[in-house]
């Protein structure tokens, strides 16, 4: 069944969300921690529990964790699918590939809850799921 047009994201919203997803990879790979507020809400949750980590709540905690994490060589977010989730919200699934310094590749899915803020779309909740734990999302 086709969703009601009022419940769909506009093309502009989808592009803005995809820009945040692209910016995320540049911020993480470049270790540009001062730009995390362009990606996450101040009280965002980053949940990597499928990788064995406890969730980090708030940009300061996310930054603190990542400052202690070895960098990835290259990080790619591809095949994004987004759908509206109430007014000013979206559920977004993005496939993730990371090329690590040892030459290995890590794959998974980001499952995000985006919210529209005064500054634009931001990630409120990001679940980093391993390939085995990663669900698929209907387009």
ROSE-4610 file (N, C-alpha, C; in Angstrom, 1 decimal, always signed):
// ROSE-4610
residu = [X/X/X/X/X/X/X/X/X/X/X/X/X/X/X/X/X/X/X/X/X/X/X/X/X/X/X/X/X/X/X/X/X/X/X/X/X/X/X/X/X/X/X/X/X/X/X/X/X/X/X/X/X/X/X/X/X/X/X/X/X/X/X/X/X/X/X/X/X/X/X/X/X/X/X/X/X/X/X/X/X/X/X/X/X/X/X/X/X/X/X/X/X/X/X/X/X/X/X/X/X/X/X/X/X/X/X/X/X/X/X/X/X/X/X/X/X/X/X/X/X/X/X/X/X/X/X/X/X/X/X/X/X/X/X/X/X/X/X/X/X/X/X/X/X/X/X/X/X/X/X/X/X/X/X/X/X/X/X/X/X/X/X/X/X/X/X/X/X/X/X/X/X/X/X/X/X/X/X/X/X/X/X/X/X/X/X/X/X/X/X/X/X/X/X/X/X/X/X/X/X/X/X/X/X/X/X/X/X/X/X/X/X/X/X/X/X/X/X/X/X/X/X/X/X/X/X/X/X/X/X/X/X/X/X/X/X/X/X/X/X/X/X/X/X/X/X/X/X/X/X/X/X/X/X/X/X/X/X/X/X/X/X/X/X/X/X/X/X/X/X/X/X/X/X/X/X/X/X/X/X/X/X/X/X/X/X/X/X/X/X/X/X/X/X/X/X/X/X/X/X/X/X/X/X/X/X/X/X/X/X/X/X/X/X/X/X/X/X/X/X/X/X/X/X/X/X/X/X/X/X/X/X/X/X/X/X/X/X/X/X/X/X/X/X/X/X/X/X/X/X/X/X/X/X/X/X/X/X/X/X/X/X/X/X/X/X/X/X/X/X/X/X/X/X/X/X/X/X/X/X/X/X/X/X/X/X/X/X/X/X/X/X/X/X/X/X/X/X/X/X/X/X/X/X/X/X/X/X/X/X/X/X/X/X/X/X]
num = [1/1/1/2/2/2/3/3/3/4/4/4/5/5/5/6/6/6/7/7/7/8/8/8/9/9/9/10/10/10/11/11/11/12/12/12/13/13/13/14/14/14/15/15/15/16/16/16/17/17/17/18/18/18/19/19/19/20/20/20/21/21/21/22/22/22/23/23/23/24/24/24/25/25/25/26/26/26/27/27/27/28/28/28/29/29/29/30/30/30/31/31/31/32/32/32/33/33/33/34/34/34/35/35/35/36/36/36/37/37/37/38/38/38/39/39/39/40/40/40/41/41/41/42/42/42/43/43/43/44/44/44/45/45/45/46/46/46/47/47/47/48/48/48/49/49/49/50/50/50/51/51/51/52/52/52/53/53/53/54/54/54/55/55/55/56/56/56/57/57/57/58/58/58/59/59/59/60/60/60/61/61/61/62/62/62/63/63/63/64/64/64/65/65/65/66/66/66/67/67/67/68/68/68/69/69/69/70/70/70/71/71/71/72/72/72/73/73/73/74/74/74/75/75/75/76/76/76/77/77/77/78/78/78/79/79/79/80/80/80/81/81/81/82/82/82/83/83/83/84/84/84/85/85/85/86/86/86/87/87/87/88/88/88/89/89/89/90/90/90/91/91/91/92/92/92/93/93/93/94/94/94/95/95/95/96/96/96/97/97/97/98/98/98/99/99/99/100/100/100/101/101/101/102/102/102/103/103/103/104/104/104/105/105/105/106/106/106/107/107/107/108/108/108/109/109/109/110/110/110/111/111/111/112/112/112/113/113/113/114/114/114/115/115/115/116/116/116/117/117/117/118/118/118/119/119/119/120/120/120/121/121/121/122/122/122/123/123/123/124/124/124/125/125/125/126/126/126/127/127/127/128/128/128/129/129/129/130/130/130/131/131/131/132/132/132/133/133/133/134/134/134/135/135/135/136/136/136/137/137/137/138/138/138/139/139/139]
x = [+0.8/+0.0/+0.9/+0.6/+1.3/+1.1/+2.1/+1.9/+1.2/+0.5/-0.1/+1.0/+0.8/+1.8/+2.2/+1.2/+1.5/+2.6/+2.7/+3.6/+5.0/+5.2/+6.4/+7.4/+8.6/+9.6/+9.7/+9.9/+10.1/+11.5/+11.7/+13.0/+14.0/+13.7/+14.6/+15.0/+14.0/+14.3/+15.3/+15.0/+15.8/+17.2/+17.4/+18.7/+19.5/+18.7/+19.4/+19.8/+19.0/+19.3/+20.6/+20.6/+21.7/+23.0/+22.9/+24.0/+24.6/+23.7/+24.2/+24.9/+24.4/+25.0/+26.4/+26.5/+27.8/+28.8/+28.3/+29.1/+29.6/+28.8/+29.2/+30.5/+30.6/+31.8/+33.0/+32.8/+34.0/+34.4/+33.4/+33.7/+34.5/+34.0/+34.6/+36.0/+36.1/+37.4/+38.4/+37.9/+38.8/+39.0/+38.3/+38.4/+38.1/+37.1/+36.7/+35.6/+36.0/+35.1/+34.3/+34.9/+34.2/+32.9/+32.8/+31.7/+30.6/+30.7/+29.7/+28.3/+28.2/+26.9/+26.2/+27.0/+26.3/+25.7/+26.0/+25.5/+24.5/+24.8/+24.0/+23.3/+22.1/+21.5/+22.4/+22.3/+23.1/+22.9/+21.7/+21.4/+21.4/+22.0/+22.0/+22.5/+22.0/+22.5/+23.2/+24.4/+25.1/+25.2/+24.5/+24.4/+25.2/+26.4/+27.2/+27.2/+26.1/+26.0/+26.2/+25.8/+26.0/+27.5/+28.3/+29.8/+30.4/+29.6/+30.1/+30.3/+29.9/+30.1/+28.8/+28.9/+27.7/+27.3/+26.0/+25.6/+26.2/+26.6/+27.0/+25.9/+25.6/+24.5/+25.1/+24.8/+25.2/+26.5/+26.6/+27.7/+29.0/+29.1/+30.3/+30.8/+29.9/+30.2/+30.6/+29.9/+30.2/+31.7/+31.9/+33.2/+34.3/+34.1/+35.1/+35.4/+34.4/+34.6/+35.4/+35.1/+35.8/+37.2/+37.4/+38.8/+39.7/+39.2/+40.0/+40.0/+39.3/+39.2/+40.1/+40.9/+41.8/+41.0/+41.6/+40.9/+40.7/+39.7/+39.5/+40.2/+40.6/+41.2/+40.2/+39.2/+38.1/+36.8/+35.7/+34.4/+33.4/+32.6/+31.6/+30.2/+29.3/+27.8/+27.1/+26.4/+25.8/+24.4/+23.7/+22.3/+21.4/+21.2/+20.4/+18.9/+18.1/+16.6/+16.0/+15.1/+14.5/+13.0/+12.4/+10.9/+10.5/+9.4/+8.9/+8.5/+8.7/+8.3/+7.7/+6.5/+5.8/+6.3/+5.7/+6.1/+7.5/+8.4/+9.7/+10.6/+10.3/+11.1/+11.3/+12.3/+12.5/+13.3/+13.0/+13.8/+14.6/+15.9/+16.8/+17.7/+17.9/+18.8/+19.8/+21.1/+22.2/+23.2/+23.6/+24.7/+26.0/+26.9/+28.2/+29.3/+30.3/+31.6/+32.7/+33.6/+34.8/+36.0/+37.0/+38.3/+39.2/+39.7/+40.6/+42.0/+42.9/+44.3/+45.0/+44.5/+45.1/+44.7/+43.8/+43.3/+42.0/+41.6/+40.3/+39.1/+38.0/+36.8/+35.7/+35.0/+33.9/+32.6/+31.6/+30.3/+29.2/+28.2/+27.1/+26.0/+25.1/+24.0/+23.9/+23.7/+23.3/+21.8/+21.1/+19.7/+19.5/+19.0/+19.0/+17.6/+17.5/+16.3/+16.7/+16.2/+16.5/+15.4/+15.8/+14.8/+15.2/+14.1/+14.3/+14.5/+15.6/+15.9/+15.9/+16.1/+16.2/+17.4/+18.4/+19.7/+19.6/+18.5/+18.3/+18.2/+18.3/+18.1/+19.4/+19.1/+20.2/+19.9/+20.9/+20.7/+20.4/+19.3/+19.0/+19.4/+19.3/+19.7/+20.3/+21.5/+22.2/+22.6/+22.1/+22.5/+23.4/+24.6/+25.6/+25.5/+25.0/+24.7/+25.7/+26.2/+27.0/+26.2/+26.9/+26.3/+25.3/+25.6/+24.7/+23.5/+23.6/+22.5/+21.7/+22.1/+21.6/+20.3/+19.2/+17.9/+17.9/+16.9/+16.7/+15.5/+15.4/+14.3/+13.6/+12.3/+11.6/+11.7/+12.0/+12.1/+10.7]
y = [-1.2/+0.0/+1.2/+2.2/+3.4/+4.3/+4.8/+5.7/+7.0/+7.6/+8.9/+9.9/+10.8/+11.8/+12.7/+13.0/+13.8/+13.2/+11.9/+11.2/+11.0/+11.4/+11.2/+12.4/+12.1/+13.2/+13.9/+15.2/+15.9/+15.6/+15.9/+15.7/+16.5/+17.7/+18.6/+18.0/+17.4/+16.8/+15.6/+14.8/+13.6/+14.0/+15.1/+15.5/+16.1/+16.8/+17.4/+16.2/+15.2/+14.0/+13.3/+13.1/+12.5/+13.3/+14.6/+15.5/+15.3/+15.1/+14.9/+13.5/+12.5/+11.2/+11.3/+12.0/+12.2/+13.0/+14.0/+14.8/+14.0/+13.1/+12.2/+11.4/+10.9/+10.1/+11.0/+12.2/+13.2/+13.6/+13.9/+14.3/+13.2/+11.9/+10.8/+10.5/+10.4/+10.0/+11.2/+12.4/+13.5/+13.9/+13.2/+13.5/+14.9/+15.4/+16.9/+17.0/+16.7/+16.6/+17.9/+19.0/+20.3/+20.4/+19.6/+19.7/+18.6/+17.9/+16.9/+17.5/+18.7/+19.4/+19.6/+19.5/+19.6/+18.2/+17.2/+15.8/+15.3/+15.6/+15.0/+16.1/+15.8/+16.6/+16.6/+17.6/+17.7/+16.5/+15.9/+14.8/+13.5/+13.4/+12.2/+11.0/+9.8/+8.5/+7.8/+7.4/+6.5/+5.2/+4.2/+2.8/+1.9/+1.4/+0.4/-0.9/-1.1/-2.3/-3.6/-3.6/-4.8/-5.1/-4.1/-4.2/-4.4/-4.5/-4.8/-3.5/-2.4/-1.1/-0.7/+0.0/+0.6/+1.9/+2.2/+3.4/+4.7/+5.6/+6.9/+7.9/+8.7/+9.6/+11.1/+11.9/+13.2/+13.4/+14.5/+14.8/+14.7/+15.2/+15.2/+13.8/+12.9/+11.5/+10.8/+11.1/+10.5/+10.9/+12.2/+12.7/+12.1/+12.0/+11.4/+10.0/+9.2/+7.8/+7.8/+8.6/+8.5/+9.1/+10.0/+10.5/+9.4/+8.4/+7.3/+6.1/+6.2/+5.1/+5.3/+4.2/+4.4/+4.8/+5.6/+6.1/+5.0/+5.1/+4.3/+4.9/+4.1/+4.7/+5.4/+4.7/+5.3/+4.7/+5.5/+5.2/+5.6/+4.7/+5.0/+4.7/+5.5/+5.3/+5.4/+4.3/+4.1/+3.5/+3.6/+3.0/+3.4/+4.7/+5.2/+5.1/+4.7/+4.7/+5.4/+6.4/+7.2/+7.2/+7.3/+7.4/+8.3/+9.1/+10.0/+9.2/+9.8/+9.2/+10.3/+10.6/+11.7/+13.1/+14.2/+15.5/+15.8/+16.2/+16.6/+15.4/+14.2/+13.0/+12.1/+11.3/+10.3/+9.1/+8.0/+6.8/+6.5/+6.3/+6.2/+5.0/+4.2/+3.1/+3.3/+3.2/+3.4/+2.2/+1.7/+0.6/+1.3/+0.6/+1.2/+0.3/+0.8/+0.1/+0.9/+0.2/+0.8/+0.1/+0.8/+0.2/+0.6/-0.5/-0.2/-0.2/+0.3/+0.5/-0.8/-1.9/-3.2/-3.8/-3.1/-3.6/-4.3/-4.7/-5.4/-4.4/-5.0/-4.2/-4.6/-3.7/-3.9/-3.4/-4.2/-3.8/-3.9/-3.0/-3.0/-2.1/-1.7/-0.8/+0.2/+1.5/+2.5/+2.6/+2.5/+2.7/+4.0/+5.0/+6.3/+6.8/+7.6/+8.4/+9.9/+10.5/+11.9/+12.8/+14.0/+15.0/+16.3/+17.1/+18.4/+19.4/+20.1/+21.1/+22.5/+23.5/+24.9/+25.0/+24.2/+24.2/+23.2/+22.5/+21.5/+20.1/+19.2/+17.8/+17.3/+16.6/+16.0/+14.6/+13.8/+12.5/+12.5/+12.0/+11.9/+10.6/+9.5/+8.2/+7.5/+7.0/+6.2/+4.8/+3.8/+2.4/+1.9/+1.5/+1.0/-0.5/-1.2/-2.6/-3.4/-4.5/-5.3/-6.0/-6.5/-7.1/-8.1/-9.0/-10.1/-9.5/-8.4/-7.9/-6.8/-6.5/-5.4/-5.8/-5.1/-5.4/-4.7/-5.1/-4.4/-3.5/-2.5/-1.6/-1.6/-1.6/-1.6/-0.1/+0.0/+1.4/+2.0]
z = [+0.0/+0.0/+0.0/-0.8/-1.0/+0.3/+0.9/+2.1/+1.7/+2.6/+2.4/+2.1/+1.1/+0.7/+1.9/+2.8/+3.9/+4.8/+4.8/+5.7/+5.0/+3.8/+3.1/+3.3/+3.2/+3.3/+1.9/+1.9/+0.7/+0.1/-1.1/-1.8/-1.0/-0.6/+0.1/+1.4/+2.1/+3.4/+3.2/+2.2/+1.9/+1.6/+0.8/+0.4/+1.7/+2.5/+3.7/+4.7/+4.8/+5.6/+5.0/+3.7/+3.1/+3.3/+3.3/+3.5/+4.9/+5.9/+7.3/+7.3/+6.7/+6.7/+6.0/+4.9/+4.3/+5.1/+5.8/+6.7/+7.8/+8.3/+9.4/+9.1/+7.9/+7.5/+7.5/+7.0/+6.9/+8.3/+9.2/+10.5/+11.3/+11.2/+11.9/+11.3/+10.0/+9.3/+9.6/+9.5/+9.7/+11.2/+12.0/+13.5/+13.8/+13.1/+13.2/+14.3/+15.6/+16.7/+16.9/+16.6/+16.8/+15.9/+14.9/+14.0/+14.3/+15.4/+15.7/+15.9/+16.3/+16.4/+15.1/+14.0/+12.7/+12.3/+13.0/+12.7/+13.7/+15.0/+16.1/+16.9/+17.5/+18.5/+19.7/+20.6/+21.8/+22.7/+22.7/+23.6/+22.8/+21.7/+20.8/+21.5/+21.1/+21.6/+20.4/+20.7/+19.7/+20.3/+19.7/+20.3/+19.4/+19.9/+19.2/+20.0/+20.7/+21.5/+20.7/+19.4/+18.6/+18.4/+18.7/+18.6/+20.0/+21.0/+22.3/+23.2/+22.7/+23.4/+24.1/+25.2/+25.8/+25.0/+25.0/+24.3/+24.9/+24.1/+24.5/+24.4/+25.4/+25.4/+25.5/+24.5/+24.4/+23.6/+22.9/+22.0/+22.8/+24.0/+24.8/+25.0/+25.4/+25.6/+24.3/+23.2/+21.9/+21.5/+21.7/+21.3/+22.2/+23.5/+24.4/+24.0/+23.6/+23.2/+21.9/+21.0/+19.7/+19.7/+20.6/+20.8/+21.2/+21.9/+22.4/+21.5/+20.4/+19.4/+18.3/+17.9/+16.7/+15.5/+14.6/+13.4/+12.4/+11.6/+10.5/+9.3/+8.3/+7.2/+6.3/+5.9/+5.1/+5.6/+5.6/+6.1/+5.1/+4.7/+3.6/+4.1/+3.8/+4.0/+2.7/+2.4/+1.1/+1.2/+0.1/+0.0/+1.1/+1.2/+2.3/+1.9/+2.8/+2.7/+3.9/+3.6/+4.6/+4.5/+5.7/+5.6/+6.8/+6.6/+7.6/+8.8/+10.0/+11.3/+12.1/+11.8/+12.4/+12.0/+12.5/+12.1/+12.6/+11.6/+12.0/+12.4/+12.0/+12.3/+11.1/+11.1/+10.0/+10.6/+10.0/+10.3/+9.1/+9.3/+8.1/+8.3/+7.3/+7.3/+6.2/+6.6/+5.7/+5.8/+4.7/+4.8/+5.0/+5.8/+6.1/+5.8/+5.2/+4.9/+5.5/+6.2/+6.8/+6.3/+5.7/+5.3/+6.5/+7.2/+8.3/+7.9/+8.8/+8.5/+8.2/+8.8/+8.5/+7.2/+6.4/+5.1/+5.2/+6.4/+6.5/+6.3/+6.0/+5.7/+6.8/+7.3/+8.2/+7.6/+7.7/+7.1/+8.1/+7.9/+8.8/+8.3/+9.2/+8.9/+10.0/+9.7/+10.6/+10.6/+11.8/+11.9/+12.7/+12.1/+12.7/+12.9/+13.9/+14.1/+14.0/+12.9/+12.6/+13.2/+13.6/+13.9/+13.3/+12.9/+12.3/+13.5/+13.5/+14.6/+13.9/+14.7/+14.2/+13.3/+13.5/+12.7/+11.5/+11.3/+10.2/+10.8/+9.9/+10.3/+11.1/+12.2/+13.0/+13.4/+13.7/+14.2/+15.7/+16.1/+17.6/+18.2/+17.4/+17.8/+16.6/+16.8/+15.8/+16.4/+15.8/+16.1/+15.0/+15.4/+14.5/+14.7/+13.7/+13.7/+12.9/+13.4/+12.6/+11.5/+10.5/+9.3/+9.7/+10.7/+11.1/+11.8/+12.5/+13.3/+12.6/+11.3/+10.6/+9.9/+10.2/+9.6/+8.2/+7.4/+6.1/+6.3/+5.5/+5.6/+4.2/+4.2/+2.9/+2.4/+1.1/+0.5/+0.5]
